[in-house]
């Protein structure tokens, strides 16, 4: 190294604050384009390592999670199983906690086929991972807790979290079942038929993930994902931490055995909604059956009237013809 170059390097190193030297961020901003303090290369390898094993339920109306075109509005390019990711740092709760990073995995859909249906659907799964520092090797990162969004923010919210050991996903992605049509995420399929009862997770099969694309951060999107801010869906609202202090405290107090319902209404309330939904579905089915029967009855009646009209018309035509012949024959005798 030339003396002038060495002197310049030393000046830059001395000018860096102590905290920056400890975290060793790259001075090249291109390596952290979303400006969250984590190198984009580390974000990508963590997304690929902890990518959930998604399972799609039978009868899924929208084929697979979609790939979206670059731009400000969410426009589907292909429904090919693309998963989008987000990676950001979390503040440790104690000095010996090491480095905490939260990862979100978004499965984004062209439409929700539930009742009522609507275009565009943004759902996600999250995981909190830890290592000694951000410079740790990939194998040093371990998952602590997983979170699955299920009707988040609605009366039927069944969003839940569990320790990584509970779902057997410390070193890799958790198995996540996606309900047909509504796309709620479940760490345990048994939760699928609870709550308001609209979800179906039967006969699920593995999703073939086409790719994992980093969305970046709010205000600093990556890979053409400016559409995260679109008002056409609630994706932006889901790009915050799913492990606030109160949730972490509840998970730590619970230990490694249970699944924590993070925002669920009392079961009685959701059971009432489920019963109402079942009644509404039954009424809808009855209404459909009644309409079908009336349509069929109307068709039979119309067919009968058409047949009667045809017979009467033929009879009248014959009578008119006979009368005409009779009158003509009388005139001929006169």
C-alpha positions as CSV (number, residue, x, y, z in Angstrom):
1,X,0.0,0.0,0.0
2,X,1.4,3.4,-0.9
3,X,2.2,5.8,2.0
4,X,-0.4,8.4,0.9
5,X,-3.1,5.7,0.6
6,X,-2.2,4.3,4.0
7,X,-2.4,7.7,5.6
8,X,-5.8,8.4,4.1
9,X,-7.1,5.0,5.3
10,X,-5.8,5.7,8.9
11,X,-7.5,9.1,8.9
12,X,-10.9,7.5,7.9
13,X,-10.5,4.8,10.5
14,X,-9.7,7.3,13.3
15,X,-12.6,9.6,12.3
16,X,-15.2,6.8,12.7
17,X,-17.0,6.8,16.1
18,X,-16.3,3.9,18.4
19,X,-19.8,2.4,18.0
20,X,-19.4,2.3,14.3
21,X,-16.0,0.6,14.5
22,X,-17.6,-2.0,16.9
23,X,-20.5,-2.8,14.4
24,X,-18.1,-2.5,11.5
25,X,-20.6,-1.2,8.9
26,X,-19.4,-0.9,5.4
27,X,-18.6,2.7,4.3
28,X,-20.1,1.8,0.9
29,X,-23.8,2.6,1.1
30,X,-24.5,0.3,-1.8
31,X,-24.1,-2.7,0.5
32,X,-27.0,-1.4,2.8
33,X,-29.4,0.1,0.3
34,X,-32.4,0.0,2.7
35,X,-30.3,1.9,5.3
36,X,-31.2,-0.3,8.3
37,X,-27.7,-1.0,9.5
38,X,-27.6,-4.6,8.2
39,X,-25.7,-5.5,5.0
40,X,-28.0,-6.5,2.2
41,X,-26.0,-9.7,1.6
42,X,-26.6,-10.8,5.2
43,X,-30.3,-10.0,4.9
44,X,-30.6,-12.2,1.8
45,X,-28.8,-15.3,3.3
46,X,-30.9,-15.0,6.5
47,X,-34.1,-14.9,4.4
48,X,-33.0,-18.0,2.5
49,X,-32.0,-19.9,5.6
50,X,-35.2,-19.2,7.6
51,X,-37.6,-19.3,4.6
52,X,-40.7,-21.1,6.0
53,X,-41.9,-24.4,4.5
54,X,-45.2,-23.1,3.2
55,X,-48.1,-25.5,2.5
56,X,-51.0,-24.6,0.3
57,X,-54.4,-26.0,1.1
58,X,-56.5,-27.9,-1.4
59,X,-59.0,-25.8,-3.2
60,X,-56.9,-22.7,-3.3
61,X,-58.6,-20.3,-5.7
62,X,-55.7,-18.0,-6.5
63,X,-53.1,-20.6,-7.5
64,X,-50.0,-19.3,-5.6
65,X,-48.4,-16.1,-4.1
66,X,-47.6,-13.6,-6.8
67,X,-44.6,-11.8,-8.3
68,X,-45.4,-8.0,-8.7
69,X,-44.2,-5.6,-11.3
70,X,-41.8,-2.8,-10.2
71,X,-43.6,0.4,-9.6
72,X,-45.8,2.4,-7.2
73,X,-49.0,0.3,-7.6
74,X,-49.2,-3.5,-7.0
75,X,-49.7,-5.2,-10.3
76,X,-49.4,-8.9,-10.6
77,X,-46.8,-10.2,-13.1
78,X,-47.1,-13.9,-12.4
79,X,-48.7,-16.2,-9.8
80,X,-45.5,-18.3,-9.4
81,X,-44.9,-18.8,-5.7
82,X,-42.7,-15.7,-5.1
83,X,-42.1,-14.8,-1.4
84,X,-41.1,-11.3,-0.3
85,X,-38.9,-10.7,2.7
86,X,-38.0,-7.9,5.1
87,X,-35.1,-7.8,7.5
88,X,-34.5,-5.2,10.3
89,X,-32.6,-5.0,13.6
90,X,-34.3,-5.4,17.0
91,X,-33.0,-3.9,20.3
92,X,-31.9,-6.7,22.7
93,X,-33.6,-6.8,26.1
94,X,-30.3,-7.4,27.9
95,X,-26.6,-6.8,27.4
96,X,-25.9,-10.5,26.9
97,X,-28.7,-11.0,24.3
98,X,-26.3,-10.5,21.3
99,X,-27.7,-9.2,18.0
100,X,-31.4,-9.6,17.4
101,X,-32.8,-9.4,13.9
102,X,-36.5,-9.8,12.8
103,X,-37.4,-11.3,9.5
104,X,-40.8,-11.1,7.8
105,X,-41.9,-13.4,5.0
106,X,-44.8,-12.0,2.9
107,X,-47.0,-14.2,0.7
108,X,-48.8,-11.7,-1.5
109,X,-51.9,-12.7,-3.5
110,X,-53.8,-11.3,-6.5
111,X,-57.1,-11.8,-4.6
112,X,-58.8,-13.0,-1.4
113,X,-61.6,-15.4,-2.3
114,X,-63.4,-15.3,1.0
115,X,-66.7,-13.7,2.0
116,X,-66.5,-10.9,1.1
117,X,-63.8,-11.3,-1.5
118,X,-61.5,-8.5,-2.5
119,X,-58.6,-7.8,-4.8
120,X,-55.0,-8.1,-3.4
121,X,-54.1,-9.8,-0.2
122,X,-51.0,-9.3,1.9
123,X,-50.2,-12.0,4.6
124,X,-47.0,-12.8,6.4
125,X,-45.0,-14.9,8.9
126,X,-42.2,-13.5,11.1
127,X,-39.3,-14.9,13.0
128,X,-36.9,-13.4,15.6
129,X,-33.3,-14.6,15.2
130,X,-30.2,-14.1,17.3
131,X,-26.4,-14.4,17.1
132,X,-23.5,-13.1,19.0
133,X,-23.0,-10.2,16.6
134,X,-23.9,-9.1,13.1
135,X,-20.6,-10.5,11.9
136,X,-21.3,-14.0,13.2
137,X,-21.3,-16.9,10.7
138,X,-24.5,-18.0,9.1
139,X,-24.8,-21.1,11.3
140,X,-24.5,-19.1,14.4
141,X,-27.9,-17.5,13.8
142,X,-30.7,-19.2,15.7
143,X,-34.4,-18.6,15.7
144,X,-36.0,-17.7,19.0
145,X,-39.7,-17.2,18.2
146,X,-42.0,-17.5,15.3
147,X,-45.2,-15.4,14.6
148,X,-48.0,-16.2,12.1
149,X,-50.6,-13.7,10.9
150,X,-54.2,-15.0,10.7
151,X,-56.9,-12.4,10.1
152,X,-54.7,-9.9,11.8
153,X,-56.5,-6.8,13.1
154,X,-60.0,-8.2,12.5
155,X,-62.7,-9.6,14.8
156,X,-61.5,-13.1,13.7
157,X,-57.9,-12.5,14.6
158,X,-56.1,-15.8,15.3
159,X,-52.5,-14.4,15.0
160,X,-50.2,-16.4,17.2
161,X,-46.6,-17.0,18.2
162,X,-44.5,-19.8,19.5
163,X,-41.0,-20.6,20.5
164,X,-38.8,-21.9,17.7
165,X,-38.3,-25.2,19.7
166,X,-42.0,-25.7,19.9
167,X,-42.4,-25.6,16.1
168,X,-39.0,-27.4,15.5
169,X,-37.6,-24.4,13.6
170,X,-34.5,-23.2,15.3
171,X,-32.1,-23.6,12.4
172,X,-34.5,-23.4,9.5
173,X,-37.9,-22.3,8.5
174,X,-41.1,-23.3,10.3
175,X,-43.8,-25.3,8.6
176,X,-46.6,-22.9,7.8
177,X,-50.1,-23.9,6.5
178,X,-52.0,-21.3,4.5
179,X,-55.8,-21.5,4.5
180,X,-57.5,-21.8,1.2
181,X,-58.9,-18.6,-0.2
182,X,-58.4,-16.4,2.9
183,X,-54.6,-17.1,3.1
184,X,-54.3,-17.0,6.9
185,X,-51.0,-18.4,8.2
186,X,-50.9,-21.2,10.8
187,X,-47.9,-22.6,12.7
188,X,-50.2,-25.5,13.8
189,X,-53.0,-26.6,11.4
190,X,-55.3,-27.5,14.4
191,X,-55.8,-23.7,14.8
192,X,-57.2,-23.4,11.3
193,X,-60.8,-24.6,12.2
194,X,-61.0,-22.5,15.3
195,X,-61.9,-18.8,15.6
196,X,-64.7,-17.7,13.3
197,X,-64.6,-20.9,11.3
198,X,-64.1,-19.6,7.8
199,X,-60.7,-21.2,7.2
200,X,-59.9,-24.5,5.5
201,X,-56.5,-26.2,5.7
202,X,-57.4,-29.6,4.3
203,X,-55.1,-31.7,2.2
204,X,-52.3,-29.2,2.0
205,X,-49.3,-29.6,-0.2
206,X,-45.8,-27.9,-0.3
207,X,-45.5,-24.6,-2.1
208,X,-42.8,-24.5,-4.7
209,X,-41.2,-21.2,-3.9
210,X,-39.9,-19.5,-7.0
211,X,-37.7,-16.9,-5.3
212,X,-37.3,-14.8,-2.2
213,X,-37.1,-11.0,-2.9
214,X,-36.0,-8.4,-0.3
215,X,-38.6,-5.6,0.0
216,X,-36.2,-3.3,1.9
217,X,-37.6,-0.9,4.5
218,X,-40.5,1.6,4.6
219,X,-39.1,4.7,2.8
220,X,-36.2,2.7,1.4
221,X,-37.7,0.0,-0.9
222,X,-35.6,-2.5,-2.7
223,X,-36.0,-4.3,-6.0
224,X,-38.7,-2.0,-7.4
225,X,-41.1,-2.6,-4.4
226,X,-42.4,1.0,-4.2
227,X,-45.8,-0.6,-4.2
228,X,-45.4,-1.5,-0.5
229,X,-46.8,2.0,0.2
230,X,-49.8,1.7,-2.0
231,X,-53.2,2.4,-0.3
232,X,-54.8,-0.4,-2.2
233,X,-53.8,-2.9,0.5
234,X,-52.5,-3.0,4.1
235,X,-49.0,-4.2,3.4
236,X,-47.3,-1.1,4.8
237,X,-49.0,-1.6,8.2
238,X,-47.6,-5.1,8.4
239,X,-44.0,-3.9,8.1
240,X,-43.6,-3.2,11.8
241,X,-42.3,-5.5,14.6
242,X,-44.5,-8.5,15.6
243,X,-42.4,-9.0,18.8
244,X,-43.1,-5.9,21.0
245,X,-41.9,-6.0,24.6
246,X,-45.3,-7.4,25.9
247,X,-45.4,-10.2,23.4
248,X,-41.8,-11.2,24.2
249,X,-42.4,-11.1,27.9
250,X,-45.5,-13.4,27.5
251,X,-43.5,-15.8,25.3
252,X,-40.6,-15.9,27.8
253,X,-43.0,-16.5,30.7
254,X,-44.7,-19.3,28.8
255,X,-41.6,-21.2,28.0
256,X,-41.2,-23.5,25.1
257,X,-44.3,-25.5,25.3
258,X,-47.3,-23.5,24.2
259,X,-48.6,-21.3,21.4
260,X,-49.5,-17.8,22.3
261,X,-52.6,-16.2,20.7
262,X,-51.2,-12.6,20.4
263,X,-54.3,-10.6,19.6
264,X,-57.3,-13.0,19.7
265,X,-60.7,-12.0,21.0
266,X,-62.3,-14.2,23.7
267,X,-63.3,-17.5,22.2
268,X,-67.0,-17.0,23.1
269,X,-67.0,-13.9,20.8
270,X,-65.4,-15.7,17.9
271,X,-67.7,-18.7,18.5
272,X,-70.7,-16.3,18.1
273,X,-69.3,-15.0,14.9
274,X,-68.6,-18.6,13.7
275,X,-72.3,-19.6,14.5
276,X,-73.5,-16.5,12.7
277,X,-71.3,-17.3,9.8
278,X,-72.6,-20.9,9.7
279,X,-76.2,-19.6,9.9
280,X,-75.5,-17.1,7.1
281,X,-74.0,-19.9,5.0
282,X,-77.0,-22.1,5.6
283,X,-79.4,-19.3,4.7
284,X,-77.4,-18.6,1.6
285,X,-77.5,-22.3,0.7
286,X,-81.3,-22.4,1.4
287,X,-81.8,-19.3,-0.6
288,X,-79.8,-20.7,-3.5
289,X,-81.8,-23.9,-3.3
290,X,-85.1,-22.1,-3.2
291,X,-84.2,-19.9,-6.1
292,X,-83.1,-22.9,-8.1
293,X,-86.4,-24.7,-7.3
294,X,-88.4,-21.6,-8.3
295,X,-86.4,-21.3,-11.5
296,X,-87.0,-24.9,-12.2
297,X,-90.7,-24.6,-11.3
298,X,-91.0,-21.5,-13.5
299,X,-89.4,-23.4,-16.3
300,X,-91.7,-26.3,-15.9
301,X,-94.7,-24.0,-15.8
302,X,-93.5,-22.1,-18.8
303,X,-93.0,-25.3,-20.7
304,X,-96.5,-26.5,-19.7
305,X,-98.1,-23.2,-20.8
306,X,-96.1,-23.4,-24.1
307,X,-97.3,-26.9,-24.7
308,X,-101.0,-26.0,-23.8
309,X,-100.8,-23.0,-26.0
310,X,-99.5,-25.1,-28.8
311,X,-102.3,-27.7,-28.4
312,X,-105.0,-25.0,-28.1
313,X,-103.5,-23.2,-31.1
314,X,-103.6,-26.4,-33.2
315,X,-107.2,-27.1,-32.1
316,X,-108.3,-23.6,-33.0
317,X,-106.6,-23.8,-36.3
318,X,-108.2,-27.1,-37.1
319,X,-111.6,-25.8,-35.9
320,X,-111.2,-22.7,-38.1
321,X,-110.2,-24.8,-41.0
322,X,-113.3,-27.1,-40.6
323,X,-115.6,-24.1,-40.2
324,X,-114.2,-22.6,-43.4
325,X,-114.8,-25.8,-45.3
326,X,-118.3,-26.1,-43.9
327,X,-119.2,-22.6,-44.9
328,X,-117.7,-23.0,-48.4
329,X,-119.7,-26.2,-48.9
330,X,-123.0,-24.5,-47.8
331,X,-122.5,-21.7,-50.3
332,X,-121.8,-24.2,-53.0
333,X,-125.2,-25.9,-52.4
334,X,-127.0,-22.7,-52.5
